Amino acid sequence: MRHAILFSGMSFKRHVNGLELCYRTLIDQLGFAAEAIHVLNFDGTLQCFCDSEDEPVGVWPGDGTAYRMTVEGEGNRRAFQRALRAVAACLYPDDQLFINITGHGGHRGDEEYGPDLLTYPFCKRYGRDAFCADLALLPEHRSLVVLMSQCFSGGFIPAVLAASPARQTAIATATTEKLQSFMQFEDPNWDSFQRNWIGAIAGRTVHEAFQHATRPGVASPYDSPQFAAHPTAASEATLMELR
Amino acid sequence: MSANDEGLTWERPWQIVRADLDMAHVFAPQDTISFTRNGNGYVIAHKGAAASAGYFRDVVLTEVAGEQPSFDAVSRDYPLPLFSKHHKHRYRTLADRLEVFAQTHPSLRRLEGTIKIPCHGFTHQEQESGADPHVPTSITTKIHVYQFADVVQDGTRLKRLLVIYKPFAPHCANGNGTVIGYD
């Protein structure tokens, strides 16, 4: 079985759009079961930072239709831990977990702490080590694929590979540890790297999707995308169902 | 108890001691900045690693009247020692607290204005990053500047704490963050 957690903490609208793109890709192109996808965003709704509570959410800019994903929790550590526990309860040795983190990242500048996720509310920092400690509580499984598009996301790579209980782990990030990630300047409805990777993953391996997303002319020159896999064979993983 | 002096002035040199990573190339540790009254606002003079880049050349900060923040409301962990690598954890914890404090107290006395933070402070950062060569872009970023009396112990003297806070704003590409210094 395949499971997914889609997470954004202090979301701007483009991050919510990215979660919806990911959700639709998993459902429509990769055949994920809707009940196997846990969506965590901002305050537990489809809203984002600076939206009025009375303001309608609007339509998804991808095709002008209503958002389809159901947000089940806030974009913070407590909700992420709850989603991990829900996944862990039905995660079997041959299963795969896909985690897409978007939204904002921070970095105090202390290398020993590494980067943080900026979570709801008040940009509360969910540090790299805390994130990886939570991840490490999952039972052993076949494959973990992590896509991160927040600033400083490359700083998660070694820690995620070390903490992962999966037999194969692959991680793609929008940046190195010390640089920021950027929206798509020509269309601010999207985060550049996340959109490109998600747009490429159907029918490709995770590394092929990374290569596709980082082609000259496609990738934002301001991003600094990174990819790592352990063992190396994990780069051949796909998000498609095993036959 | 920390003083709550509404007469605190801005016009003095401030030494920056730490900055979050996305602001560290603008407010580099050991840089000195000072504010000088200019008409209805304050201009920033900058001495330090990247002063020649002129990040503050056309910046005018506006004084916003409000409640003078008391450090007691932020943290009981004071007086703080002068910043050093041995105390960086205390300053990191302080930065976490200051971010929440600034968001939950929007009516504090402060200076505020808009600066432009470059995507890379130095050419070597771009070269090391693996990013494609590109023309540096800058991120328009609002800042709030606060000061707190009697927070940092320097011998027998208590120094004022300076906090530059980057609010979380949807028109800005990056997140929030803090810079800390003292007089």
Boltz contact constraints between the chains, C-beta under 6 A:
constraints:
  - contact:
      token1: [A, 12]
      token2: [B, 170]
      max_distance: 6.0
  - contact:
      token1: [A, 49]
      token2: [B, 170]
      max_distance: 6.0
  - contact:
      token1: [A, 50]
      token2: [B, 170]
      max_distance: 6.0
  - contact:
      token1: [A, 104]
      token2: [B, 175]
      max_distance: 6.0
  - contact:
      token1: [A, 106]
      token2: [B, 175]
      max_distance: 6.0
  - contact:
      token1: [A, 107]
      token2: [B, 21]
      max_distance: 6.0
  - contact:
      token1: [A, 108]
      token2: [B, 20]
      max_distance: 6.0
  - contact:
      token1: [A, 108]
      token2: [B, 92]
      max_distance: 6.0
  - contact:
      token1: [A, 109]
      token2: [B, 20]
      max_distance: 6.0
  - contact:
      token1: [A, 109]
      token2: [B, 21]
      max_distance: 6.0
  - contact:
      token1: [A, 109]
      token2: [B, 24]
      max_distance: 6.0
  - contact:
      token1: [A, 118]
      token2: [B, 175]
      max_distance: 6.0
  - contact:
      token1: [A, 122]
      token2: [B, 100]
      max_distance: 6.0
  - contact:
      token1: [A, 122]
      token2: [B, 103]
      max_distance: 6.0
  - contact:
      token1: [A, 123]
      token2: [B, 99]
      max_distance: 6.0
  - contact:
      token1: [A, 123]
      token2: [B, 168]
      max_distance: 6.0
  - contact:
      token1: [A, 123]
      token2: [B, 176]
      max_distance: 6.0
  - contact:
      token1: [A, 176]
      token2: [B, 129]
      max_distance: 6.0
  - contact:
      token1: [A, 179]
      token2: [B, 129]
      max_distance: 6.0
  - contact:
      token1: [A, 180]
      token2: [B, 22]
      max_distance: 6.0
  - contact:
      token1: [A, 180]
      token2: [B, 174]
      max_distance: 6.0
  - contact:
      token1: [A, 182]
      token2: [B, 173]
      max_distance: 6.0
  - contact:
      token1: [A, 221]
      token2: [B, 132]
      max_distance: 6.0
  - contact:
      token1: [A, 221]
      token2: [B, 134]
      max_distance: 6.0
  - contact:
      token1: [A, 222]
      token2: [B, 119]
      max_distance: 6.0
  - contact:
      token1: [A, 224]
      token2: [B, 129]
      max_distance: 6.0
  - contact:
      token1: [A, 224]
      token2: [B, 130]
      max_distance: 6.0
  - contact:
      token1: [A, 224]
      token2: [B, 131]
      max_distance: 6.0
